Amino acid sequence: MGKTSLIFRLIEQTKKINYQTVYIDLQLADLDIFTSIDKFLHWFCAVTCQQLHLTANLNNYWDNDINCKINCTIYFQEYLLNNINNPVVLIINELNKIFEYPDIAQNFLGLLRSWHEEAKHNDVFKDLRLILVYSTEIYITLNTYESPFNIGLSIKLLEFSLEEIQELAALYGLGWSTTQHNQAKELESLVGGHPYLVQLALCELARYASDNPQAIFKDVIKLDEIYATHLQRLLITLQKYPELAVAFQKLIQYGDSVQLDNKIAYKLESIGLIKIEGNRCRVFCELYRQFFAQQDFDRIFSQKQTDTHTPINTHIHLIDNTTQIYNKRYLDAFLDYWWRKANVENTPLSIALFDVDNFRIYNAMYGQEAGDICLWQVANVVRNTVDYNKQNVLIARYKDDAFAIVLPNTNARKAVKIADNIREQVKNLAIKHVITTNKMLEFPIVTISVGVASVIPDMDVSHNVFTDAAVKALNESKKFQGDYTFVSCNFRYGF
């Protein structure tokens, strides 16, 4: 039985005992409803009243000078529940929709939790029954005391057995007999007993049943079509949480021999990607293994974007216009991912920050256009010197005339060697700098100064501290009058 079937059976039962029922499907809410918690709660109250055949009267109970969650609580307690003689069963379907809006989710789920606690001593709220229906494929961080998911009765849909898959196939009109169940076995071997994935496959197969009652699974199903949306949603979820992506990557690569952190394992299980069996973890099904094994985790997750509605492989707003290398936004995402990954794998991570010596003087003497050309030339040298296409290396514009190179699996000694090579290549450009007539300023050619930091990351320390150390090292290198590489005093692993 799927979630929808279970919900409507519950609704039929509530009618038999004269309970009032409110069914709210968050998928039906317009997008603008999710712009603020106040607007969302207005909509939530209005829909509830409509289904209870009451006039909304929201203006009489909504005070803009107080918290909107308090307004909503007062509205339910003093108006809505007081005007209903029988208990109210409030069913919220597709609750996971609000997980896409963390601020609303935190506030609304905390509100539902408070109503549950209120019912312990408030007779009005004792007449409110809450049924929350959601997919575990979306993960959100909630404090234990705010979450409604660790109270009440939790019902988790069981996986279909082989026999149940055969029975369901028969309901779809497929000729999968109990004696000839190879098709059912093939489906089970791909998606396990995942109710949703089984249903998708059977719906697709049923389209061919009239022409071919014995339709063979492998001859009909196009995995890249029927499961595309589901798989992309899981991929985007992992994109939001790099620590889960790193752990799941290791599980795919090395199998159940990998020992995952308990918290990480629980979160991966909660979004449906793994099964926990005793002290071991395994990928939930072969479909997930095949799909995620084909993904370039390092490239995908280092290209994480803050706008989750933008396709993962889109580079819009990630490229610096002047230098045509990645910008600070991309740098932050890349560094966040590799900081977590290097921590899990206990490998070194280095960063080299460099800027053009006396660039303000260069810009003042030759103009902004010449300055932009100079920056482009320097960035191009770095691109040609560091083979980032074959390595997990990022070159990005840090700010103004400063650039960054992030070097995973590289200690300080190797990072310094790379930095020194870049310094020499920049000098080989022989870009004319400033020579004044009085000889007080004399910089024959453009040079760069470099600050290097290297460490095996610790998740108790923010990667911002690591970047700050590189900035300090860069400032120290400037004290040597330019064209110098300085290594951080505190972050110098392997030097």
Secondary structure as UniProt FT lines:
FT   HELIX           3..16
FT   TURN            17..18
FT   STRAND          20..25
FT   HELIX           26..28
FT   HELIX           31..35
FT   HELIX           37..51
FT   TURN            52..53
FT   HELIX           58..60
FT   TURN            64..65
FT   HELIX           68..74
FT   HELIX           75..80
FT   HELIX           81..83
FT   STRAND          88..93
FT   HELIX           95..100
FT   HELIX           102..118
FT   TURN            119..121
FT   TURN            123..124
FT   HELIX           125..127
FT   STRAND          128..132
FT   TURN            136..137
FT   TURN            144..146
FT   TURN            149..150
FT   HELIX           162..171
FT   TURN            172..173
FT   HELIX           182..191
FT   TURN            192..193
FT   HELIX           195..206
FT   TURN            207..211
FT   TURN            213..214
FT   HELIX           217..220
FT   HELIX           223..226
FT   HELIX           228..240
FT   HELIX           242..254
FT   HELIX           255..257
FT   HELIX           262..270
FT   TURN            271..272
FT   STRAND          274..277
FT   TURN            278..279
FT   STRAND          280..283
FT   HELIX           286..293
FT   HELIX           297..302
FT   TURN            308..309
FT   TURN            312..313
FT   TURN            316..317
FT   TURN            321..323
FT   HELIX           328..345
FT   STRAND          349..356
FT   TURN            357..358
FT   HELIX           359..366
FT   HELIX           368..385
FT   TURN            388..392
FT   STRAND          394..399
FT   TURN            400..401
FT   STRAND          402..408
FT   HELIX           412..429
FT   STRAND          432..435
FT   TURN            437..438
FT   STRAND          442..445
FT   STRAND          448..455
FT   TURN            459..460
FT   HELIX           463..478
FT   TURN            479..481
FT   STRAND          485..492
FT   TURN            493..494
//
